Amino acid sequence: MKKFRWSGFLFFIAILFVCATIFYSSYVASKIAITERKYVSEWIEAQQTILSSKDSSNLNLAAQISANNQDIPIIETNENGVPTGNTLNIDTASIAADSQYLAKTVADFKDFCQTPIVLVISDTPYVANHYYYGPSKLLKEVEWYPYIQLFIIALFIVIAIAAMRTRYKNEQDKLWLGMAKETAHQLGTPVSSLQGWIALLKEKETKDPIVFEIEKDIERLQLISDRFGKIGSAPVLTRNNPFIEIERMVAYMKLRSSKQVVFESHLPDEAFVMLSIPLFDWVLENLIKNALDATEGAGKITIEASVHNNQVQILISDTGKGMDSQTANQVFEPGFTTKKRGWGLGLPLSKRIMESYHHGKLFVKNTAPGKGTTFCLQLPLAN
């Protein structure tokens, strides 16, 4: 939850900052626009003075005012809005290439400068020049500035949130990795002791089937310990038929589940993928155990597999209580569990095993409260 509060806080600060910047930029832009209209008026008066005045001192001042405007584009039209050809800071090459360029530019300027500056030459008959002008380069930069700033801030927030999430994920990975290895270490001593006791019982030539079943469970405990010890280390992958492992796991889990739970399998004969058998068995065991928990001792578990698009797809479905969308989105988060007793490690580690080690996928295909759940495993075929 902490990371979401930080991301929301950063987003709020960014929006507040950008809104303030847009407001101030608009204020500055309006001031510049007023000043530029004044400059255009002065330029028009300077042009008029140059054409009509005979005083050299006035001419010098008018020429200086006229020459100072090197940024604001201006187009002169007659009283009917037809360009006269007198322009300032307009691309002459574009004018030469397109006879309608000035008319199009006037139309654009009308959107910016809705009221032209009018210079009346004659009242009767009415003759006047209208002057339309566009935004200067400075005004354009001021108008675009908040949007560029918004983009930079948004980029910064995205990078910051991504960095925080990566750091959070890495910390979680280290935590679960440490817990997994510590679990393997803690299991090692009692498992070894149990193996010794089973060896002593077998030396007495006992034929009690319970002893052999206990031995199988101890071997299973040893396998679990080995699995935890392998988390964080690159496993050795070998070419195997996953359907054989599925059949073995179903047979093992069937003996240790309620008789009111029906197992049903639909598997092809063979397909070969690159597997670490102990880790793949762990994933299957986790998914089947979750299905058994969901059925609460009575229901049906179906395992279907198919091969298409160079992939093996395995669907593990149950008729249990199902999940709502919020729970389904959280089941792969480390530490999340709906069980009274549980660490919330099974599914996150299973997903990591499938994606990081086997280059496959593990996800919830479909689920709904009261309608069961289907998990999907995908593995690429071996070359």
C-alpha positions as CSV (number, residue, x, y, z in Angstrom):
1,M,0.0,0.0,0.0
2,K,2.9,2.3,0.7
3,K,4.0,2.5,-2.9
4,F,0.5,3.5,-4.0
5,R,0.4,6.4,-1.5
6,W,3.7,7.6,-2.7
7,S,2.7,7.4,-6.4
8,G,-0.6,9.3,-5.6
9,F,1.3,12.0,-3.6
10,L,3.8,12.5,-6.5
11,F,1.0,12.7,-9.0
12,F,-0.9,15.3,-6.9
13,I,2.3,17.4,-6.5
14,A,3.0,17.2,-10.2
15,I,-0.6,18.2,-11.2
16,L,-0.5,21.1,-8.7
17,F,2.9,22.3,-10.0
18,V,1.8,22.0,-13.6
19,C,-1.5,23.8,-13.0
20,A,0.4,26.7,-11.3
21,T,2.9,26.8,-14.2
22,I,0.1,26.8,-16.9
23,F,-1.7,29.6,-15.0
24,Y,1.4,31.7,-14.7
25,S,2.5,30.9,-18.3
26,S,-1.0,32.0,-19.6
27,Y,-0.6,35.2,-17.6
28,V,2.9,35.9,-19.0
29,A,1.6,35.0,-22.5
30,S,-1.2,37.5,-22.3
31,K,1.2,40.2,-21.2
32,I,3.5,39.4,-24.1
33,A,0.5,39.4,-26.5
34,I,-0.5,42.9,-25.4
35,T,3.1,44.2,-25.7
36,E,3.4,42.6,-29.2
37,R,0.2,44.3,-30.4
38,K,1.7,47.6,-29.2
39,Y,4.9,46.8,-31.2
40,V,2.8,46.1,-34.3
41,S,0.9,49.4,-33.9
42,E,4.2,51.2,-33.6
43,W,5.6,49.5,-36.7
44,I,2.5,50.5,-38.7
45,E,2.9,54.1,-37.6
46,A,6.6,54.0,-38.4
47,Q,5.7,52.7,-41.9
48,Q,3.2,55.5,-42.3
49,T,5.7,58.1,-41.2
50,I,8.3,56.8,-43.6
51,L,5.9,57.1,-46.5
52,S,4.5,60.5,-45.6
53,S,7.0,62.5,-43.5
54,K,9.7,64.8,-44.9
55,D,11.4,65.4,-41.6
56,S,14.6,63.4,-41.5
57,S,14.6,63.2,-37.7
58,N,11.2,61.5,-37.8
59,L,12.4,59.3,-40.6
60,N,15.4,58.1,-38.6
61,L,13.2,57.2,-35.6
62,A,10.6,55.5,-37.8
63,A,13.3,53.5,-39.6
64,Q,14.8,52.4,-36.3
65,I,11.3,51.3,-35.0
66,S,10.7,49.5,-38.3
67,A,14.0,47.7,-38.2
68,N,13.6,46.6,-34.6
69,N,10.7,44.3,-35.4
70,Q,12.4,41.1,-36.5
71,D,10.2,38.5,-34.8
72,I,6.5,39.3,-35.2
73,P,5.0,38.2,-38.5
74,I,2.7,40.8,-40.1
75,I,0.6,40.8,-43.2
76,E,-1.1,43.8,-44.7
77,T,-4.5,43.5,-46.4
78,N,-7.0,45.9,-48.0
79,E,-10.4,46.7,-46.5
80,N,-11.7,43.5,-48.1
81,G,-9.2,41.3,-46.5
82,V,-7.2,40.6,-49.6
83,P,-3.4,40.6,-49.0
84,T,-1.6,43.6,-50.6
85,G,1.8,41.9,-50.7
86,N,3.3,44.1,-48.0
87,T,4.5,41.7,-45.3
88,L,7.1,41.4,-42.5
89,N,8.9,38.3,-41.2
90,I,7.0,36.1,-43.6
91,D,8.8,33.3,-45.5
92,T,9.3,34.7,-49.1
93,A,10.1,31.3,-50.5
94,S,6.7,29.9,-49.3
95,I,5.0,33.0,-50.8
96,A,6.7,32.3,-54.2
97,A,5.9,28.6,-54.1
98,D,2.2,29.0,-53.2
99,S,0.0,31.8,-54.5
100,Q,-2.5,31.1,-51.8
101,Y,0.1,31.1,-49.0
102,L,-0.6,34.6,-47.8
103,A,-4.4,34.1,-47.8
104,K,-4.0,30.9,-45.7
105,T,-1.6,32.6,-43.3
106,V,-4.1,35.5,-42.9
107,A,-6.8,33.0,-42.0
108,D,-4.4,31.5,-39.4
109,F,-3.6,35.0,-38.0
110,K,-7.3,35.8,-37.7
111,D,-7.6,32.9,-35.2
112,F,-4.8,34.5,-33.2
113,C,-5.5,38.2,-33.8
114,Q,-9.3,38.4,-34.2
115,T,-9.3,42.2,-34.4
116,P,-6.9,43.6,-36.9
117,I,-5.2,46.9,-36.6
118,V,-6.9,49.3,-39.1
119,L,-5.2,52.2,-40.8
120,V,-7.8,54.4,-42.6
121,I,-6.3,56.0,-45.7
122,S,-9.5,57.6,-47.0
123,D,-13.0,58.0,-45.6
124,T,-14.6,58.8,-49.0
125,P,-14.3,56.5,-50.7
126,Y,-13.5,54.2,-47.8
127,V,-10.0,52.9,-48.2
128,A,-8.1,51.2,-45.4
129,N,-5.3,48.8,-44.7
130,H,-5.8,46.0,-42.2
131,Y,-2.8,44.5,-40.4
132,Y,-3.0,40.9,-39.2
133,Y,-0.1,39.5,-37.1
134,G,0.8,36.1,-35.6
135,P,2.6,35.0,-32.5
136,S,6.3,35.7,-32.2
137,K,8.7,32.9,-31.4
138,L,9.0,34.0,-27.8
139,L,5.2,33.9,-27.4
140,K,5.1,30.4,-28.9
141,E,7.8,29.2,-26.5
142,V,6.0,30.6,-23.5
143,E,2.7,28.9,-24.6
144,W,4.4,25.5,-25.1
145,Y,6.5,25.7,-22.0
146,P,4.0,24.2,-19.5
147,Y,3.2,21.3,-21.8
148,I,6.9,20.5,-22.2
149,Q,7.2,20.8,-18.4
150,L,4.2,18.5,-17.9
151,F,5.9,15.9,-20.2
152,I,9.2,16.1,-18.3
153,I,7.4,15.8,-14.9
154,A,5.3,12.9,-16.1
155,L,8.4,11.2,-17.3
156,F,10.1,11.8,-14.0
157,I,7.1,10.4,-12.1
158,V,7.0,7.3,-14.3
159,I,10.7,6.7,-13.8
160,A,10.4,7.3,-10.0
161,I,7.5,5.0,-9.6
162,A,9.1,2.3,-11.7
163,A,12.3,2.6,-9.6
164,M,10.3,2.3,-6.3
165,R,8.4,-0.7,-7.6
166,T,11.6,-2.4,-8.8
167,R,13.3,-1.7,-5.4
168,Y,10.2,-3.0,-3.6
169,K,10.1,-6.2,-5.7
170,N,13.8,-6.8,-5.2
171,E,13.5,-6.4,-1.5
172,Q,10.6,-8.9,-1.5
173,D,12.5,-11.3,-3.7
174,K,15.5,-11.2,-1.2
175,L,13.1,-11.7,1.7
176,W,11.3,-14.7,0.2
177,L,14.6,-16.1,-1.0
178,G,16.1,-15.9,2.5
179,M,13.0,-17.5,4.0
180,A,13.1,-20.3,1.5
181,K,16.7,-21.1,2.2
182,E,16.2,-20.9,5.9
183,T,13.2,-23.3,5.6
184,A,15.3,-25.7,3.7
185,H,18.0,-25.5,6.4
186,Q,15.5,-26.0,9.2
187,L,13.9,-29.0,7.5
188,G,17.2,-30.7,6.9
189,T,17.9,-31.9,10.4
190,P,14.5,-33.5,11.3
191,V,14.2,-35.1,7.9
192,S,17.6,-36.7,8.2
193,S,16.6,-38.0,11.7
194,L,13.4,-39.4,10.3
195,Q,15.3,-41.2,7.5
196,G,17.5,-42.8,10.2
197,W,14.5,-44.1,12.2
198,I,12.9,-45.5,9.0
199,A,16.2,-47.3,8.2
200,L,16.1,-48.9,11.7
201,L,12.5,-50.0,11.3
202,K,13.3,-51.6,7.9
203,E,16.3,-53.5,9.4
204,K,13.8,-55.3,11.6
205,E,12.3,-56.7,8.4
206,T,8.9,-55.2,9.2
207,K,6.3,-55.6,6.4
208,D,3.9,-53.1,7.8
209,P,2.7,-51.0,4.8
210,I,2.5,-48.0,7.1
211,V,6.3,-47.9,7.3
212,F,6.6,-47.8,3.5
213,E,4.0,-45.0,3.3
214,I,5.9,-43.1,6.0
215,E,9.1,-43.5,4.0
216,K,7.4,-42.1,0.9
217,D,6.3,-39.0,2.9
218,I,9.8,-38.6,4.3
219,E,11.2,-38.7,0.8
220,R,8.6,-36.1,-0.1
221,L,9.8,-33.9,2.8
222,Q,13.4,-34.3,1.6
223,L,12.2,-33.3,-1.9
224,I,10.5,-30.2,-0.5
225,S,13.6,-29.3,1.4
226,D,15.7,-29.6,-1.8
227,R,13.1,-27.4,-3.6
228,F,13.4,-24.6,-1.1
229,G,17.2,-24.9,-1.3
230,K,17.2,-24.4,-5.0
231,I,15.2,-21.2,-5.0
232,G,17.5,-18.4,-6.2
233,S,19.9,-20.8,-7.9
234,A,19.7,-21.6,-11.6
235,P,18.2,-25.1,-12.0
236,V,19.4,-27.7,-14.5
237,L,16.7,-28.2,-17.2
238,T,16.4,-31.5,-19.0
239,R,14.2,-32.7,-21.8
240,N,11.2,-34.4,-20.3
241,N,7.6,-35.3,-21.0
242,P,5.5,-33.2,-18.6
243,F,2.5,-35.4,-18.8
244,I,4.3,-38.3,-17.0
245,E,5.0,-35.9,-14.1
246,I,1.4,-34.8,-14.1
247,E,0.2,-38.4,-13.8
248,R,2.6,-39.1,-11.0
249,M,1.6,-36.0,-9.1
250,V,-2.1,-36.8,-9.5
251,A,-1.6,-40.3,-8.3
252,Y,0.3,-39.1,-5.3
253,M,-2.2,-36.3,-4.3
254,K,-5.2,-38.6,-4.9
255,L,-4.0,-41.0,-2.2
256,R,-3.7,-38.1,0.2
257,S,-7.0,-36.4,-0.4
258,S,-10.6,-37.0,0.4
259,K,-12.4,-39.8,-1.5
260,Q,-15.2,-37.3,-2.2
261,V,-12.8,-35.3,-4.5
262,V,-12.8,-36.7,-8.1
263,F,-9.7,-36.3,-10.2
264,E,-10.0,-36.3,-13.9
265,S,-7.2,-36.0,-16.4
266,H,-7.2,-35.5,-20.2
267,L,-3.6,-35.6,-21.4
268,P,-1.9,-36.2,-24.8
269,D,0.5,-39.1,-25.1
270,E,3.7,-37.1,-25.1
271,A,5.3,-33.8,-25.8
272,F,8.8,-32.7,-24.7
273,V,9.7,-29.5,-22.8
274,M,12.8,-28.4,-20.9
275,L,12.1,-29.1,-17.2
276,S,13.6,-29.1,-13.7
277,I,11.6,-32.0,-12.5
278,P,11.7,-31.1,-8.8
279,L,10.6,-27.5,-9.4
280,F,7.9,-28.5,-11.9
281,D,6.5,-31.0,-9.4
282,W,6.4,-28.3,-6.8
283,V,4.3,-26.1,-9.1
284,L,1.9,-28.9,-9.8
285,E,1.7,-29.8,-6.1
286,N,1.0,-26.2,-5.2
287,L,-1.8,-25.8,-7.8
288,I,-3.4,-29.1,-6.9
289,K,-3.2,-28.4,-3.2
290,N,-4.9,-25.0,-3.8
291,A,-7.6,-26.8,-5.8
292,L,-8.1,-29.3,-3.0
293,D,-8.4,-26.4,-0.5
294,A,-10.9,-24.7,-2.7
295,T,-13.2,-27.8,-3.0
296,E,-13.1,-28.2,0.8
297,G,-13.1,-32.0,0.7
298,A,-15.8,-32.5,-2.0
299,G,-15.7,-31.7,-5.6
300,K,-13.9,-32.3,-8.9
301,I,-10.4,-31.4,-10.1
302,T,-9.8,-31.6,-13.8
303,I,-6.4,-31.5,-15.5
304,E,-6.3,-30.9,-19.2
305,A,-3.4,-30.5,-21.5
306,S,-2.9,-29.6,-25.2
307,V,-0.1,-28.8,-27.6
308,H,-0.4,-25.9,-30.1
309,N,1.7,-23.0,-31.4
310,N,4.9,-24.6,-30.1
311,Q,3.5,-24.6,-26.6
312,V,2.2,-27.0,-24.0
313,Q,-0.8,-25.7,-22.2
314,I,-1.9,-27.3,-19.0
315,L,-5.2,-26.3,-17.4
316,I,-5.9,-27.2,-13.7
317,S,-9.6,-26.6,-12.9
318,D,-11.6,-27.1,-9.7
319,T,-15.3,-26.8,-8.8
320,G,-14.5,-25.0,-5.6
321,K,-15.5,-21.7,-4.1
322,G,-13.7,-19.6,-6.8
323,M,-12.3,-16.0,-6.3
324,D,-13.5,-12.5,-7.0
325,S,-11.5,-10.3,-9.4
326,Q,-9.7,-8.5,-6.6
327,T,-8.4,-11.7,-5.0
328,A,-7.5,-13.2,-8.4
329,N,-5.3,-10.1,-9.1
330,Q,-3.5,-10.5,-5.8
331,V,-2.9,-14.3,-5.6
332,F,0.6,-14.1,-7.1
333,E,1.7,-11.3,-4.7
334,P,4.2,-12.6,-2.0
335,G,2.6,-12.8,1.4
336,F,-1.0,-12.7,0.1
337,T,-3.1,-15.6,1.3
338,T,-6.8,-16.2,2.1
339,K,-6.0,-19.2,4.3
340,K,-5.9,-19.0,8.1
341,R,-2.6,-20.8,8.1
342,G,-0.3,-19.9,5.2
343,W,2.7,-17.8,4.2
344,G,1.4,-16.7,0.8
345,L,4.5,-18.2,-0.8
346,G,3.2,-21.1,-2.9
347,L,1.7,-19.3,-5.9
348,P,4.4,-16.5,-6.1
349,L,7.2,-19.0,-6.0
350,S,5.3,-21.2,-8.6
351,K,5.0,-18.2,-10.9
352,R,8.7,-17.4,-10.5
353,I,9.6,-21.0,-11.2
354,M,7.5,-21.0,-14.4
355,E,8.6,-17.6,-15.7
356,S,12.1,-17.1,-14.5
357,Y,13.4,-20.7,-14.8
358,H,11.3,-22.4,-17.4
359,H,10.5,-19.4,-19.6
360,G,6.8,-20.2,-19.4
361,K,3.7,-18.6,-17.9
362,L,1.4,-19.2,-15.0
363,F,-1.8,-17.2,-14.7
364,V,-5.5,-17.4,-13.6
365,K,-7.4,-18.2,-16.8
366,N,-10.9,-17.8,-15.3
367,T,-12.6,-17.7,-11.9
368,A,-15.7,-16.5,-10.2
369,P,-17.2,-16.8,-6.8
370,G,-19.0,-20.1,-6.5
371,K,-17.9,-21.3,-9.9
372,G,-14.4,-22.6,-9.3
373,T,-11.0,-21.6,-10.7
374,T,-8.8,-22.5,-13.6
375,F,-5.1,-22.0,-13.6
376,C,-3.2,-22.1,-16.8
377,L,0.4,-23.3,-17.2
378,Q,2.3,-22.6,-20.5
379,L,5.6,-24.1,-21.5
380,P,7.6,-23.8,-24.7
381,L,8.2,-27.0,-26.6
382,A,11.8,-28.3,-26.5
383,N,13.7,-28.0,-29.8
